[in-house]
Amino acid sequence: MFRHALLLLFGILVFASCDNTLDVTADFERVPVVYGVINPKSDTQYVRIGRSYLGDDGPAGGFDHPDSLYYPSLVAELKAFGPNGALIFTENYTETTEIPKDSGLFTGVGHKVYRFIRPGFSKLTSRTDYRYELTLREAPGAPVLASASTPCVDSIKLKSPGYFGTFKLAIASKNGYKLEWYQAKNARSYQGYVDFHYMEMPVGRQADSVRRTVRYPLPYITGGTLSGNVLISNTIDYQTFYTFLKERIPAPATGNVRFFRGMALYLNAGSDDLATYISVSQPSNSINQDPPFFTNIQGGAGIFGSKSSIFRPYLGLSNPSIDSLGNSKLTCALQFARASGGDTCACGPQRLWDRCF
């Protein structure tokens, strides 16, 4: 009898150990999801905080239930610590819906984010020497629900183009144009774009002109140091840039011409954890389509990092680059014109500004 009881118990344990069923209908798991950055160029700091959900209705079950997306009484606190670990300041984030939310399937409740305003923060020279720690609690006095920390990325310092005045880029030169800047302290990744502005109009009817912009993305670059002040570059070469213009700008309407109206550079630098998060979140090129999971949120998911940016308007093109825009095989059909000697000339069948009016 005892032997039979042991065999029965053994059988129950075997079957129990083989049950690998995953409960996918766990009722509203309380996992915070955080997306936030510390921006050294702003006195206002934001963080997006939500929570994961999964109910009996599957992934779509909580779309229209605000309590499945947000914590009702969340306390979000930021502390800044100096290099020696001393507490510099403490700020509490407050809830706001001032940032518009895209339309879609989710609840009509506003796009809930959290912010604080600290006057003078963007002018504080020592702000990039601090480490910033975010803590979340479900209610005042409750245990810490999740936490994260990040250093603050310093400002980007441009070398070429310079900061001031109109600067003409020689993109059509043999080696293209080399953008150069100094790596920012605490930054690992660099990403940006160049906005190419132009005007289109019927010949002789400037009042009917329309201004347009196409955005040329710059390659993503990983910096080699977190200490800063090391020169880094990104070349805009003729073939790549003019091919981009050819493919992105449609052929003009019959009788229309275009005029180049300048460019602007936008460049941002991201902290080390932010760079890792962006890297592992990229679409996979392999058979395995599931990207690895990365987060620096203790007790949650998402990312809390830092980024800095620089905007450089008033960029032009060198005279040879303007000539290439109007006459090259790549962009002749786009009908970029140029005023010269009282005439306005555009590219014709033979190119070389042979269509003047």
C-alpha positions in Angstrom: 0.0 0.0 0.0 2.8 2.4 0.9 4.6 1.5 -2.3 1.5 2.3 -4.4 1.1 5.7 -2.6 4.7 6.6 -3.4 4.2 5.7 -7.1 1.0 7.8 -7.2 2.9 10.8 -5.7 5.8 10.4 -8.1 3.3 10.4 -11.0 1.7 13.6 -9.8 5.1 15.3 -9.5 6.1 14.2 -13.1 3.0 15.5 -14.7 3.2 18.7 -12.7 6.8 19.3 -13.7 5.9 18.9 -17.4 3.2 21.6 -17.3 4.9 24.5 -19.1 1.7 26.4 -19.8 2.2 30.2 -19.7 -0.6 32.2 -18.1 -1.2 34.9 -20.6 -4.2 36.3 -18.9 -2.6 37.6 -15.7 -4.8 40.3 -14.4 -3.2 43.8 -15.0 0.4 43.2 -14.0 1.8 46.2 -12.2 4.9 46.8 -14.2 6.0 50.4 -14.7 7.1 51.4 -18.2 9.3 54.5 -18.3 10.6 56.7 -21.1 12.5 59.8 -20.1 15.6 61.9 -20.7 17.5 64.6 -18.8 18.0 67.5 -21.3 20.8 69.9 -20.2 19.5 72.6 -22.6 16.1 73.0 -21.0 14.7 74.1 -17.6 11.7 71.8 -18.1 12.2 68.0 -17.8 9.7 65.4 -18.9 9.2 61.7 -18.3 6.5 59.4 -19.7 5.4 56.8 -17.2 2.7 54.1 -17.8 2.2 50.5 -16.9 1.8 47.3 -18.7 -1.5 45.5 -18.7 -2.9 42.1 -19.7 -6.4 41.0 -18.9 -8.8 38.3 -19.9 -9.6 40.1 -23.2 -6.0 39.7 -24.5 -3.7 42.5 -25.6 -6.5 44.8 -26.8 -8.5 44.4 -23.5 -7.1 47.5 -21.8 -7.0 49.9 -24.7 -10.0 51.9 -23.4 -9.3 51.6 -19.6 -7.2 54.5 -18.3 -6.5 52.5 -15.1 -4.7 49.8 -17.1 -2.3 52.4 -18.7 -1.6 54.8 -15.8 -0.9 54.8 -12.1 -3.6 56.9 -10.4 -1.5 58.4 -7.6 2.0 58.0 -8.8 4.8 59.8 -7.1 7.8 60.5 -9.3 10.9 62.1 -7.8 14.3 63.1 -9.2 17.4 63.6 -7.2 20.7 65.0 -8.4 23.9 63.8 -6.8 27.3 65.4 -7.1 30.6 63.6 -8.0 31.2 62.9 -4.3 27.7 61.5 -3.8 26.3 64.6 -2.0 22.6 65.4 -2.7 22.4 68.6 -4.8 18.7 68.9 -5.2 15.4 67.1 -5.2 12.5 67.7 -7.6 9.0 66.2 -7.8 7.5 65.6 -11.2 3.9 66.6 -11.6 1.3 65.2 -13.9 0.5 67.1 -17.1 -1.4 66.5 -20.4 0.1 69.4 -22.2 1.7 67.2 -24.9 -0.8 66.2 -27.5 -1.5 62.5 -28.0 -1.8 60.8 -31.4 -5.2 59.5 -32.3 -5.7 55.7 -32.1 -7.2 52.8 -30.2 -6.2 53.9 -26.8 -8.3 55.7 -24.1 -9.4 59.2 -24.8 -7.7 60.4 -21.5 -5.0 62.9 -22.4 -1.4 61.9 -23.0 -0.3 61.7 -19.4 3.4 62.7 -18.8 5.2 64.1 -15.8 7.3 67.2 -15.7 9.1 69.6 -13.4 10.5 73.1 -14.1 13.7 74.2 -12.5 14.6 77.8 -13.4 18.2 78.2 -14.3 19.0 74.6 -14.8 20.0 75.0 -18.4 22.6 77.7 -17.4 24.1 75.7 -14.5 27.6 74.9 -15.6 28.0 71.9 -13.2 24.8 70.1 -14.3 26.7 67.6 -16.4 28.8 66.7 -13.4 25.8 65.3 -11.6 24.1 61.9 -11.7 20.3 61.9 -11.7 18.2 59.3 -10.0 14.5 58.7 -10.7 12.3 56.9 -8.2 8.7 55.9 -8.5 6.2 55.1 -5.8 2.5 54.2 -6.3 1.5 56.6 -3.5 3.1 59.0 -1.0 5.1 57.0 1.5 4.8 53.7 -0.4 7.8 51.5 -1.1 9.9 52.3 -4.2 8.2 50.8 -7.2 11.0 51.3 -9.7 14.1 53.4 -10.1 16.8 54.4 -12.6 19.7 56.7 -12.9 21.7 58.5 -15.6 24.5 61.0 -16.1 23.8 64.2 -18.0 25.1 64.6 -21.6 27.0 67.8 -22.2 26.5 70.2 -25.1 27.8 69.4 -28.5 30.5 71.7 -29.8 30.6 72.2 -33.6 33.9 72.6 -35.5 32.6 72.6 -39.0 30.3 74.3 -39.9 31.0 77.1 -37.5 28.3 78.5 -35.2 27.6 81.9 -36.8 26.6 83.4 -40.1 25.8 81.8 -43.4 28.1 78.8 -44.1 28.3 77.2 -47.6 28.9 73.5 -47.8 31.0 72.1 -50.6 29.0 68.9 -51.0 29.9 68.6 -54.7 33.6 68.6 -54.1 35.7 65.5 -54.6 35.6 64.4 -51.0 32.1 65.8 -50.1 31.6 68.0 -47.1 32.8 66.8 -43.7 30.7 67.7 -40.7 32.9 67.9 -37.6 32.1 68.2 -33.9 33.7 67.4 -30.6 32.2 64.4 -28.7 30.1 65.5 -25.8 30.9 64.4 -22.2 28.7 61.4 -21.2 27.5 60.9 -24.8 27.8 57.6 -26.7 25.6 58.0 -29.8 25.2 60.7 -32.4 22.3 61.1 -34.8 20.8 63.9 -36.8 19.6 65.2 -40.1 19.9 68.1 -42.6 16.8 69.9 -43.8 17.0 70.9 -47.4 14.7 73.9 -48.2 13.5 74.9 -51.6 10.9 77.0 -53.3 8.8 75.9 -56.3 6.9 78.3 -58.6 5.5 78.7 -62.1 7.9 80.7 -64.3 7.3 84.5 -63.8 4.7 84.0 -61.0 6.5 84.3 -57.7 3.2 85.1 -55.9 2.2 81.5 -56.5 5.4 80.1 -55.0 5.4 77.2 -52.5 8.1 76.5 -50.0 9.0 72.8 -49.3 11.5 70.8 -47.3 13.0 67.4 -47.5 14.9 65.8 -44.6 18.3 64.1 -45.3 19.1 61.7 -42.4 22.7 61.5 -41.2 24.2 58.1 -40.4 24.0 56.9 -36.8 27.5 57.1 -35.2 28.8 55.6 -32.0 31.4 57.6 -30.2 34.5 56.1 -28.8 34.7 58.0 -25.5 32.4 59.3 -22.8 35.0 61.9 -21.6 34.2 64.3 -24.5 36.4 66.7 -26.5 37.5 64.1 -29.1 36.8 65.2 -32.7 34.3 63.1 -34.6 33.0 63.5 -38.2 30.3 62.6 -40.7 30.8 63.2 -44.4 28.0 64.3 -46.7 29.2 63.0 -50.1 28.0 64.1 -53.5 26.7 60.8 -54.8 24.7 59.9 -51.8 23.2 63.4 -51.2 22.2 64.2 -54.8 20.8 60.7 -55.3 18.7 61.3 -52.2 17.4 64.6 -53.7 16.6 62.8 -57.0 14.6 60.1 -55.2 12.8 62.3 -52.6 11.9 65.4 -54.7 9.2 64.7 -57.3 9.4 66.0 -60.9 8.0 69.5 -61.0 4.7 70.4 -62.7 5.1 71.6 -66.3 6.3 75.2 -66.4 7.5 75.2 -62.8 11.0 75.9 -61.7 12.7 75.6 -58.3 15.1 77.6 -56.2 17.4 76.4 -53.4 16.6 78.2 -50.2 19.1 77.0 -47.7 19.7 74.1 -45.3 19.7 73.5 -41.5 21.6 71.0 -39.4 20.1 69.2 -36.4 22.3 66.9 -34.4 21.7 65.1 -31.1 23.9 63.1 -28.7 22.6 60.4 -26.4 23.9 58.8 -23.2 25.4 55.4 -23.0 22.3 53.5 -21.9 20.2 55.4 -24.4 22.6 54.3 -27.2 22.3 50.7 -26.1 18.5 50.9 -25.9 18.4 52.3 -29.5 20.9 49.7 -30.8 19.1 46.6 -29.4 15.7 48.0 -30.4 16.5 48.1 -34.2 14.7 45.7 -36.5 16.6 42.4 -36.8 18.2 41.4 -40.1 18.5 37.8 -39.1 16.1 34.9 -38.9 15.6 35.6 -35.3 13.2 38.5 -35.3 13.0 39.0 -31.5 15.3 41.8 -30.4 17.1 41.3 -27.1 15.5 43.0 -24.2 17.3 46.0 -22.6 16.2 48.4 -19.9 18.0 50.4 -17.2 14.8 50.7 -15.1 15.1 48.7 -11.9 11.7 47.0 -11.3 10.3 48.1 -14.7 10.9 48.5 -18.4 11.8 51.3 -20.8 14.7 53.7 -20.6 15.8 56.7 -18.6 18.8 58.5 -20.1 20.0 61.9 -21.3 20.4 63.6 -24.6 21.6 67.0 -25.9 21.1 68.6 -29.2 22.3 71.4 -31.4 20.5 73.3 -34.3 22.5 75.1 -36.9 20.4 77.1 -39.4 21.6 79.3 -42.3 23.6 76.8 -44.2 24.1 77.2 -47.9 25.7 75.4 -50.8 29.0 76.4 -52.5 28.8 77.7 -56.1 30.0 74.4 -57.6 27.4 72.6 -55.5 24.6 74.9 -56.8 25.8 74.2 -60.3 25.6 70.5 -59.7 22.1 70.9 -58.2 20.9 72.5 -61.4 23.0 70.6 -64.1 24.1 67.2 -62.9 22.7 64.0 -64.4 21.2 63.2 -61.1 19.2 66.3 -60.5 18.8 68.1 -63.9 15.2 66.9 -64.1 14.3 68.5 -60.8 14.6 71.9 -62.5 16.5 73.9 -59.9 17.1 77.3 -61.5 19.7 80.0 -61.0 19.5 83.8 -61.6 22.4 85.1 -63.6 23.0 88.3 -65.6 19.3 89.3 -65.4 18.1 85.9 -66.6 16.9 82.9 -64.7 18.3 79.7 -66.2 17.5 76.1 -65.6 18.7 72.8 -66.9 17.6 71.9 -70.4 18.1 68.9 -72.7 21.8 69.7 -73.1 22.2 70.7 -69.4 24.6 73.6 -68.4 21.8 76.1 -67.8 20.7 76.1 -71.4 17.1 77.0 -70.7 16.8 80.7 -69.8 13.8 82.9 -69.4 
